[in-house]
Amino acid sequence: MPEALRRKAAEIGAEYLNAGDFVTGVPAQMDRVHMSEEQHRLLGLGAADKVKAIMER
């Protein structure tokens, strides 16, 4: 799925961020649905880096 979304974003000229590049899946999730505090932190840092990169263009 991430690759299909990446291609579609490129096709329509949108930015794309795959959360899976920053957080791990089920074993690290507290209840198999919600991300842990650390996963939120990692995703936030990844998103911040993406925004910085976009703004530097």
C-alpha positions, -999 to +999 in steps of 0.1 A: +000+000+000+027+026+008+042+023-027+008+028-043+001+059-022+036+072-029+030+068-067-004+085-064+010+114-044+037+119-071+011+117-098-010+145-083+019+166-071+013+160-034+038+153-007+039+119+009+050+106+043+048+070+051+044+066+089+057+031+086+091+045+078+092+059+114+072+036+136+071-002+140+040-023+139+019-045+161+045-058+186+054-023+198+018-011+198+002-010+233-031-026+223-026-035+186-044-003+176-028+027+192+008+039+189+029+041+220+042+075+233+076+067+217+061+059+184+042+092+184+075+110+192+093+092+163+065+100+139+065+136+150+102+139+145+099+124+110+070+147+101+090+177+113+120+167+092+097+163+061+081+198+067+116+213+071+127+197+038+097+211+020+102+246+034+138+246+024+130+241-013 
